[in-house]
């Protein structure tokens, strides 16, 4: 089992572009580290899993919020 993923690996796992992957790292949404003299980015598999779980939780919270704000249909009064 690998502990660290390259950015192309992360992009493939999330089915997103490299620029989107870099943006996730830059904003801190996805935690990564720079390793080696060339400063190549690596993402720990556990951090990728945490990011995915946060996205699921945010989506669940958004759906719960949407359903609690929905209004019931009003009678037509005919």
C-alpha positions, 0 to 999 in steps of 0.5 A, spaced: 500 500 500 502 506 498 502 512 503 503 518 498 500 520 491 502 524 486 498 530 483 496 526 477 494 520 481 490 525 485 487 528 479 485 521 476 482 518 483 477 525 483 476 525 476 479 532 475 484 536 471 491 537 474 489 545 475 483 543 479 488 539 483 493 544 484 487 549 486 485 544 491 492 544 494 493 551 494 487 553 497 488 548 503 482 544 501 486 538 500 492 538 504 499 536 501 506 536 502 512 538 498 518 533 498 525 533 495 529 538 492 524 539 486 519 541 491 514 536 488 507 535 491 505 529 494 498 527 498 497 522 503 492 517 502 489 518 508 488 526 507 485 524 500 480 520 504 479 525 509 477 530 503 472 526 500 469 525 507 468 532 508 465 533 501 460 527 502 458 531 509 458 538 506 453 535 500 449 531 506 448 538 510 446 542 503 441 537 502 438 537 509 438 544 509 435 544 502 429 540 505 428 543 511 427 550 507 422 547 502 415 549 502 409 545 502 405 546 496 399 551 497 392 550 496 389 552 490 383 555 493 378 553 487 
